[in-house]
Amino acid sequence: MPRNGEINKEFGVYRNLCCGSEIIIPEGVTFPDCPRHFKLTTEWKFIADTERIPHAAELKPKRPA
C-alpha cells in the first residue's frame, strides 16, 4: 500500500486509512500527507471502481433551466 512521499504508479482514486479522505492522483505524482494529520505516515488505498472517471474536457456544461 503506498504511503505519503512515494511516487504513484497508477492513476486513480485513493482513500487514506487514517480518516477516509479521498484524492484523485495521477501517475508519477507524489502521494501527499493526510490533510488532517500532517507530518505523520499516511497509507493510501486504491479504490477500484468499475465506472470510468471522465476527463474534464468530456464533461458537458449544465445549462440554466
Secondary structure as UniProt FT lines:
FT   TURN            4..5
FT   STRAND          12..16
FT   TURN            17..19
FT   STRAND          22..25
FT   TURN            27..28
FT   TURN            38..39
FT   STRAND          43..46
FT   HELIX           56..58
//
